[in-house]
Amino acid sequence: MTVRFWGVRGSSPTPLCPEELRNRFAAIFQRVRPGHLHSPETRQRFLSKLPAELFGTVGGNTACIELRTNENITIIFDTGTGLRDLEQRIKKTRESIDEYHIFLSHFHYDHLLGLPYFGPMYDPQGRVTFYSPFPAMEQNLKKFMVAPFHPVGWDSFAAEIRFITLQKDEVLTLGGAEIEWIHRNHPNGCSSYKVSESGKSFIYSTDTELTEKDFQRTQKNVDYFQDVDAIVLDTQYTLGEAIEKYNWGHSSYSLAVEFVREFGIRRLYLFHHDPLNSDATMEDILKSAQLFDKRLEHKNAKSLIIDLAREGYTLEL
């Protein structure tokens, strides 16, 4: 399976502001030496050695993850503003997609903002299926597009649209992939999704406030989390912020590291980045998470890769 990150921020979109861009340019210019400009090769070598917070960006779009199964079925987790970049890529590659399968974690604005502008919803030949364990899914989505908050309503969509309410303990099959879900601790509720295919597994767990119950090795937790290949997990807060904002529905990077170590998960992608955090702050958080992991004592532990969820990144499993 192939996973692409299109939106990684939480709460609200976070565009790169002009002041931050100017500061980056100034910092880069201070590092330049005459030898760096000698040839295209030396310039490229110079750029490649710049720190990530100067030459690159984590991204400012809200939650949207694309997963392609081995049979090229298109699965989308959440429809934040990153959905528009996903659509632009599809237009650029002129790819023809028979159907979009959209799994919604919950109905907070940041996870829906891209949906009213998703072109396939207006295509009479388009087919879009929405999935959620929330019985009010259809009503919630239609209420999201009402006057005076949006110029056109749900009835402006021309695609063939279906709604599938997921049942407790249901395992859904799409092609050769199996999809499971569990509830997460978040205000108004939230769902995590797990995709398993050809011996590989991926979990999307946004807007998750980890609690003591999540660390318990119950059969349900073991079946869902044990030895998963990669997880996208909410880490909006530092530990201090998570304590201060108890019951706000988000986790810290330190709790996330402990959690994935408990269940032997191989890759952790820090997700739902705080909109107030700059790219430099996010890179510091990543380093702190990696250092925290090294300080933990692991007996017979498998190697763990920790990284930021970054827009445009592609993960092959």
N, C-alpha and C positions, 0 to 999 in steps of 0.2 A: 504494500500500500504506500501511497505518497501523500504527505501532509504538507500543506502550505499555509503560512501565517499571513493573513491580510489585515487583521486588526488586533492590537494587543493591549490597548489602554482600557482603563476602567473609568466609569462615572461620566466622563465627557471627553470629546475629541481634544487633542492637544497639538495644535499646529506649531511648527518650528517658527519662533518669532524672529523678526529682523535683528533685534539686539543680540540674541544668542548666536545668530548666523554671523554677525559682524565680529563678535568675540572669538568665534572659531577661526575666522579668516585671520584675525590679528595674531592668534596663537600659532597658526600654521606659518605665517610670514616670519615670525620670530625664529622659527626652527630652520628656515631655508638657508642653505649655504651655496656659494657659486657652483660647487661640484654637483649639487643636486639638479641643476638646470642644464647640465652639459649635453644630454641626449634624451630621447624619449624613454630609453631604458633606465637612466638614472632618475628621471622624474617619477617614473612608475615605481621604482624601488623606494624612493623617498615617501611617496604616498602610501605604499603598502606597509610602511613601518610606523605610520602615525597611529596614535591610540584611537580606539574605537569611538571615544566621545568627541573626537575632532573630525575624523573622516568616516562618517557613517551616522545613522540615526536608528534608534530603537523603533520609532514610528509613533504616529499620533492618532491613528484611527481606533475606534472602539471595536469590541470583540467580533471577530469573524475568522473562522478556521475552515479551510477546505480540505477534504480527504477524498482521494481517488482510490477506489478498490483496484485489485488486480484485473478486474473485468471492466475498468474505467467507468464505473458508476460514480456519479458526482454527489458527494455528501457535503453539506454545509452545516457547521455548528455556529449558530447565532448569526444575526443579520445586522450587526453594527455598521458603522460607516466604512469599515474595511470591505464590505460587500461591493461597493462601487469600484474599488480597485480590482477585485476579482473579476467583475464584469468587463472592465476595460482590457484585462489580459485576454479574456475569451474572445473579445472583439478583435484584438490585435492578431491573435493566432487564427482567427476565422474558424474556430472549432465549432462543430455542430454537436449540441448536447440534447439528448432525447428527453431527459427529465432531471430536475433538480430535487434532491431529497434534503429538506431543511429540518434539522433537529434544534429545537429551541430549549435553552436552559431555563429561561424564565422571561418575564415580560417587562422588565425595567427598561427605561428609554434607551440607555446606552447599548443595549443588545438588540434593539429594533430599528435604530435610526436610519439604517441604509435601505430598509425594505421598501418604503414608498418610491424609491428611485431606482429600483432594480428592473432593468429593461425587460427581461424575460416575463415578468408579471404582466406586461402590457402587450405581449406577443400572442395573437390568436392561435399560433401553432405551438406555444409554449406549454409545458407541463411541469407543475410545481406541487410537490407533496410536503406538507408540514407534519411534524411529529412532536408530540409532547405527552407526558402523563397527566397534564392539567386538563380536566374535562372542559373548562371554559376557554380553551385555546382559541377557537374560531371567534367567539364573541370578543375576547380580549384584543385580538388583532384588528378586528373591524372597528372597535372603539378607538384604536390608535390613530385612525385616519378619519376624523370627523371635523366639521367646521366648528369654530374658526381656526382650528389648529393645523389644518392641512387643506390646500385648495381643492383637492378632489378626494372622493371617498373610495372605499374598497370596491365599489361597483365599477370603478374606472378600469380595473384590471380585466384583461381579455383572455388571459391564459386559462387552461384547464387546471383548476386548483382543487386539491383534496386535503382533508384533515384526518389524521389517524391518531387516536388517543391510545397511548401505550398503557398496557395493563401491568399490574404488579407481577414482578418476577418474569415478565415476558422477555423472550429472546427473539428478536426480529432478524430475518434473513434477507439480505440484499445481495443477489448474486452469490458469490462464495464467502461473503462476509457476514458475521454474526454481530448484532448490536444489542447490548444490554444497557440498563440504566439503574441508577439508585438516587434517592433523595439526598440533598446536601443541606447543611445548616446555613440558612440565609433568610433575611426578612422577606416574607411573602412566598418563600419556598424557592428551590432551585434544583435542577437535575443535572447529574453527571452522566456522560455516555462513554461506553467502552466498545471499541471495535476490535474484533479478533478475526484474523484471516491468515491462512497458510502458516500457522505457528507463530505469528507475530500479533502484538496487541498494542493498542493505543487508547489512552483515556483523556477525555476533555472534562476538566473539573474546575470551571470558573466559579466565582462568587461562592467560595467555600470557606466557612469559618471552622477550622479543625478543632475538635473537642476531644476529651478523654475517650469517648466512645469510639472515635475513629481509629485510635491506636490499639483498641482491643482486638485480639486475634480471634474474633468470632468466625464461624464458618462463612458467613456472608462477606465479611471484610476480606478474608483470605481468598475466597473464590473470585472476588472482584479485582483485588489489587495485587495479589502475590505475583512477583516475577514479571510484571508488565514491562514491556520494552520501553515505553515512553509515556510520560504524563505531562499535560499542560495544566498547571495548578495555580490557583489564586495565591499570590504572595504580595498583595498590595502594601502591606505594612511592615515596618520593623517590629521587633518584639515589644518594644516600649509602646509603639502606637497601637499594636493589637491589644495590649492590656488596657490602655487608655480608652480604646474604642471597642470595648467588650460588647458583644452581641450586635455589632454593626454588619456582620456577615462576611468578613474577610480575614485572611491569615497572614502570618509573618513568614519571611524566608527561612528563619531558623526552625520553626515548627514544620515547615514543608520538608526541609532536609531530614529532620528526624523521622518524619512520616514515611518518606520514600525509602529510607534506610530500614525502617521496621519491616517493610514488605518487599524488600529486595528489588525495587523498581530501578531500571538501568539508566534512564535518562529523565532529568527533571528540567522542565522549561518554566521559568518564573513568568507569571502571567498577570493580567489585569493591573498593569502598572498605574500607580497613582498619577493623576493628571498634573499634579504640582511638582512632580519629580523631573528634573532635567535629564538629558542623556548621560551627563557626567555623574549625576547622582545614581542613575540606574547602573552604570558600570561599577560604581563603588559598592552598591548593594550586591551585585554579582560576585565581586571579589570577597565581600564579607560572607556570603553564602558558601563560597568554595573554601574559605579559611575555616569557617565553622564546621564544615564537613570533615576537614582534615583533623580537627581537634577532637572529634568524636572517636571513641574506641570501637573499632569494628573487628569482630572475630569472624574469620572466614568470610569476610564481606566481598561481594562482587564490586567491580569498579563502577563508579557512578559519574556520569557526565551531567554537569549543571551548567545551564546557559540561560540567558534572557530569551524570552519569546520576542523575535525581531520581525518586523514586517518585511515580507519578501523572501524569508527563509524557507527552504524546502527540506523536508525530512523524508528520507527513504527508509522504509522498514521492510 
